[in-house]
Amino acid sequence: MPNDDRRLVYSTDGSLPLPRFETERSSRPRAKTAGIPDDGAVRVGLERLRGSHLTLVYGLAANELAAIGKELRRRCSTGGTAKNGVVQLQGDHRETVLAYFTEHGRRAKRAGG
């Protein structure tokens, strides 16, 4: 007599219906994903990569990302990139970036610890 707890893992027979389990992904409620709050404030954070620092700027609209990224790189006299909704600047430039957004009337907050 076969064990009733067994279930089919693979079959080449297409006529065999597969059992439906209660623990399927679609039946579970999805947890809210943690992310960047959408409160209109620009977040300025710092990340350490391989012994160097990266200043990260989150919360910018997609249409202003490239222009603000270029202006921040010029103002901080550093390299960086603007992609995936984040402006990355090489080095620790949090104070300069916060001052830039304050001058332009934008609300900016420090992110992280």
C-alpha positions in Angstrom: 0.0 0.0 0.0 1.5 3.4 -1.0 2.2 6.1 1.5 -0.6 8.8 1.3 1.8 11.6 2.0 3.6 11.2 -1.3 3.0 13.7 -4.0 3.9 13.8 -7.7 7.0 15.6 -8.6 7.4 15.1 -12.3 5.2 13.3 -14.9 5.3 13.2 -18.7 1.6 12.2 -18.7 -0.4 15.4 -19.3 -3.7 13.8 -18.4 -2.9 13.4 -14.7 -4.3 16.3 -12.7 -1.8 17.8 -10.2 -3.0 18.2 -6.6 -3.6 21.7 -5.2 -1.9 22.5 -1.9 -3.1 25.0 0.7 0.4 26.5 0.9 0.4 27.8 -2.7 1.9 31.2 -3.3 -1.3 32.7 -4.7 -3.4 31.9 -1.6 -1.0 33.6 0.8 -1.5 37.3 1.5 1.4 39.3 0.3 3.4 41.2 2.8 4.0 44.9 2.2 7.5 45.3 0.7 9.9 47.5 2.5 11.1 50.4 0.4 11.6 54.1 0.2 8.7 56.1 1.6 6.8 58.1 -1.0 6.3 61.2 1.2 7.8 63.8 -1.3 11.1 64.1 0.6 14.5 63.4 -1.0 16.6 60.9 0.9 20.3 61.3 1.1 22.3 58.3 2.4 25.8 56.9 2.6 26.9 53.5 1.6 30.4 51.9 2.0 31.7 49.8 -0.8 35.1 48.1 -0.9 36.6 50.7 1.5 35.2 53.8 -0.3 32.0 55.8 0.3 29.1 56.3 -2.0 26.5 59.1 -1.4 23.1 57.9 -2.5 20.1 60.2 -3.4 16.7 58.6 -3.5 13.2 60.0 -4.1 13.7 61.9 -7.3 11.3 61.8 -10.2 12.4 59.9 -13.3 12.3 63.0 -15.5 14.6 65.0 -13.2 17.1 62.2 -12.3 19.6 62.9 -15.1 19.6 66.7 -14.7 20.0 66.7 -10.9 22.6 64.0 -11.1 24.7 66.0 -13.5 24.3 69.2 -11.3 25.3 67.3 -8.1 28.3 65.8 -9.8 29.4 69.2 -11.0 28.8 70.8 -7.6 30.6 68.1 -5.6 33.4 67.9 -8.2 33.2 64.1 -8.3 32.1 61.2 -10.4 29.0 59.3 -10.2 25.9 58.0 -12.0 22.1 58.4 -12.1 20.3 55.2 -12.9 17.5 53.0 -11.5 15.9 55.9 -9.6 19.1 56.6 -7.6 21.9 59.2 -8.0 25.2 57.8 -6.8 28.1 60.1 -6.0 31.6 58.9 -5.3 32.6 60.0 -1.8 30.8 61.4 1.3 29.0 64.5 0.0 25.8 64.3 2.2 26.2 67.9 3.5 26.7 69.4 0.1 23.7 67.5 -1.4 21.4 68.5 1.6 22.5 72.1 1.1 21.7 71.9 -2.6 18.2 70.7 -2.1 17.6 73.3 0.7 18.7 76.1 -1.6 16.3 74.9 -4.3 13.3 74.7 -1.8 13.1 70.8 -1.8 12.6 68.9 1.4 15.6 66.6 2.0 16.3 64.1 4.8 19.3 62.1 5.9 18.7 58.4 5.3 20.3 55.7 7.4 21.9 55.8 10.8 
